C-alpha cells in the first residue's frame, strides 16, 4: 500500500479464461493471488464477461484463505447495447458500483456521447492498446472527470498485472457518490 491508502490494482482481469476453469477453486485462488503478489499488486478485480458470480465466488474463497490481506473486487465486463460499448462494473466493498469504459473505441469506434454514468476510462489496456487513441481518451477523461486507469485485461495469467492503476478505494467510492449530476463535471 502506498501513501494516502492508494493500492496497486489491476482492475480488469478474466481469471476464468486465464485459468480455463468456469468455477474458481482454492488452488486457482492461491495461484492467482501468489502470482499477483509477486508482480507487486495489492489487489485485482475479477471481471468475467457478463458473469459477476465468478468474481463473487473468487472473493469468497480468497477471504477464506487469506482474510483481508489481498483485495479482490468482484465485477463483470458488461456488454451494453445503447450506446454500444463494454463497461467494467466493479462491486466495491462499500456497496458502490464503479463503472469503467473498457477499451474505448471498441467495439463501436465511437468515443462521443453521454458518459455521465461512468466513473473511469481505460487509458491503457494491455490487450487493446493498439486502438486506444490516448490523446482523445485523456481529453474525454478530463472533460467528464473520469479516472484514467491502466489495466491488463488479462485473458492469460502471463498478462496479469501487466498494467495496473494506483488508486484508493476511498477515491473510487467518492467518484461514484459524486456522480449524481448529468453532463461533464466541472473540475474544482
N, C-alpha and C positions, 0 to 999 in steps of 0.2 A: 504494500500500500504506500502511496505517495502522500505528500503534504496535502492538507485540505480534504482528506478522505478520498482522494482520487485512486481509482483502480485501473489496472491494465486489463481491458476486457476485449474479447473477440465476440462481437455482437451479432454474428450471422454465421452459423455453422449447421451442417447437415450430418449429424453424428450417425443417424440411421443409415444413410447412404455410405458414409465413410467406413462404417464397420460391416455393412451388409446384413445387419440384424434389424428386423422390424420392431422388436421389443428390446429395451435395454436390459442388460443383465449386470450383476455385481462385477463380473470380470471386465465387461466393457467399460463400466463407470470407472473402475480403478485404472484401467489402461489409459483412458482419455484424460482423466484428471492428472495422473502421473506425467503424461506427455505435456499437457498444458502447463504444468508447474515447471517442467524442465525448460520450457520456452518463455518463462518469466511472466506468465499470465496469473492474474488474481481470480479470474472467473471467465465463464463463457455463457453465451446464450445458445440454447439448443432450439433450433428453428426449422423443424421439418416442414416440407411442403404441405400446407393445408391440413396439418395434423398436430395440434397443440398437445395432445395426450402423450406423445413420446417425450417431450420435454418435461412435462409434469412428472411422469414416472421416473425419468432420469434424475430429476432433482430429489425426489423422494429417496431413491437409492443412495444418491450422493450424501444426503443429510444423514441417513442411517449409518453410512460408512465413515464419513469424515466430519460430521457435525457442520458447523458454520465456517470451517477453515478454508473452504474454496467455494466461491459464489457460482451457483447455477441459476440462470434466469431462463425459465421455460418460455416458449413462444412458438411462433409459426411464421413461415413465409406464405403470405396470403395472396391469392390471385384476385384482383378486383376488376370488374367489368367496366364501370363507368366512374371515373375515367379508367381506361385500360392501363393497368400498372401492377407491379408486385410490391407489396408492403410487408415489412418485417414488423410483427406485433410482439412486443416484449411485455410479459406479465411480471411487473416489478413486485418485490416483497411488500411494498406499501399498498398494493392493490391497484396502483395506477397502470394504465396501458400506454406504453411508449411506442410510437409508430414512426418507422423509418422508411423513406422511399428507397427501395432496393434497386441496385444497378440502374440509375437514372438514364432514361433514353431507351431502355429495353423493357418491355417488348415493343412499345408503340413508337419510339423515336421522338415522342413529344415531351418537351420539358416545360411547356406552358400550362397554365390553368391554376385552379384554386388549390393551394397546398395548406390551407388553414387547419386541416385535420391531421397534419403531420408534425413531428417534433424533431426529426433528424433526416439527414440525407447522406447516402454513401458517396463520399468523395473519392475513396479508393476501395476497390474490390478486387482481390487477387485473381478471381476468375473472370471478371468483366472489365478490367482496366482498359482494354483495347478500345472500348467505345465510349467511355465516360469522358465528356468534354469538361475537364476540370475547371477552366475559367468560367464557363457558363454555370456550372454547378455551384461554384463559390459565390457567384453573383446571386443565384437563386437562394442559397443558404442565407446570405446576408439580407436579402430583401424580405424573406419570410421568417427570419430569425430561427433557422433550423440548425441543429447541432451537426456539423460535418463529422462523419465517422469514417474510420478505416477498418475494413473487415476482411476476413479470409474468404467467406462464402465456401468454407471447406466442404468438399464432397469426397475428400480423401483425408486420412489422418496426417499425411505428409504436409498438407497445406494448413493445418490447424495453427492459428496464431501467426500466420504469415504477415498479416496486418492486424493491428489492434488499436483501440481507442483508449485514451486516458481521460476518465470521467468519473464523477462521483454519482452514487445512487441518488443523493440529495438533489444534484443538478438535474438529473433526468426527471425526477418526480416534480420538481418545481416547474420545469418546462411543460409538463402535462397539465399541472394545475393552472398555469398562466395562459393556457391556450384557449380561453373561453371566447375570445373575440374572433370575428371573421376578418379576412384580408391580411395584407402584410403587417407585421408587427413593427412598431416603432422601437428603435433601439434607444435606451436611456443613456 
